[in-house]
Amino acid sequence: MEKLGDRLTPARVLVLGFLALIIIGTVLLILPVSTYQGISILDALFTATSAVCVTGLVVQDTGTFFTPFGQAVILLLIQVGGLGFMTAGTLIFIILGKRITLKERLVIQEALNQLTIAGLIRLIKKIIIFTFIIEGIGAIILAFRFIPLWGWEKGAYYSIFHAVSAFCNAGFDLMGNFQSLTGFADDYLVRGVIMSLFIIGGLGFTVLAEFQVKRRFKLLSLHSKIVISATLFLLLLGTITICILEYTNSHTLEGLEFFQRVFNSFFTSATARTAGFNTIPTDMLQDSTLYFILALMFVGASPASTGGGIKTTTFSIIIIAVISIIKGQEDVSIYKRRLPFYILNKALSIVVVSVTIIFIISIFLTITEDFSFIGILFETVSAFGTVGLSTGITPELSPLGRGLITFTMFTGRVGPLTLTLALAQRLKKKAPFRYPEERILIG
């Protein structure tokens, strides 16, 4: 048992923890009480993985296929998956008065992508409080629209479900017939609340906790400054690009007023970075728009958030490094701060590994599935970035295709996390000697 404990590094604990959640969710969804017509093990596994990894890709319609019990299971998986199982576990430990050990703190440190273990429990408490307060406010506001539509019981239930799903960047909805929020394409209240929730959830708990204390941009840490700057840049770039590309598309924006076109473009730009909700039909978007959204999905949300992707900080570091090289600068710096070289190494490694995984999965899917390449690539990046947007091919995937997408969702949720830890551990171990340096030709 001691040897097993030694082999269970924080990265392995995280992987096993997410696997355990998925298995428990799969078992619960297989129960007859969870569905109206029964569900296969593969579809239950796919749904549980999508919920735990807060992705939102579905092979069965959540609103009509699953019973209230099954929907509640999915909601619980989303909440635990969004917070992270270590955060949820710590909450239980705190309630029971159990002491958090050093090894558990190390796992929490990796789960939240923190630099040190100092103040982790305090951060966990803030995360839990932030989560329930923000989700609660979102649910209350949504209730003003949903209760008049569906009555007190159903309206309140729908408000809670969609508030949690939005804040956790999950993209699951109960509207039925795979329509997501397209029925609310002209409803500013619903779209505004949902969008606000997944943007806040995508910023990251670290940024939210720091902003609560400092409240001014110039007082924030470099991490928070980069996250906020990158988020605003991507939102603005996405809104302008999508609006231009879809402005004359009769299936999406053409029939709307100018402000509605801009607002829906803004919503689509925001949701593409791991949220998964959509107000305009994704399968009707231009190929050029889908291709652009691929890039937004690949970047995703920010570290220690409820979203996925390579993260805004990784994207920013790569861009900053390229600009520094073009300018002939030796150091990679931003906001009057120099970035350590090992940070750039980790960012490059995450990008390369992520691209490799997407490349390999896409190749296999082109063999097993009979869909357009852009549709397959879009599905793969959406799964890896834990986004949940789809051109409509998810329910039509073959059993092997569903298995590949399930694996991709899981890899996207834990892959960059475990990669970062593995690199950090190796970099901290100094080699007993260094080899002679020799240059090679690049470019």
Summary of the structure (lengths in Angstrom):
residues: 443
radius of gyration: 21.6
end to end distance: 50.8
largest distance: 73.8
contacts: 1503
relative contact order: 0.11
helix: 69%
strand: 1%
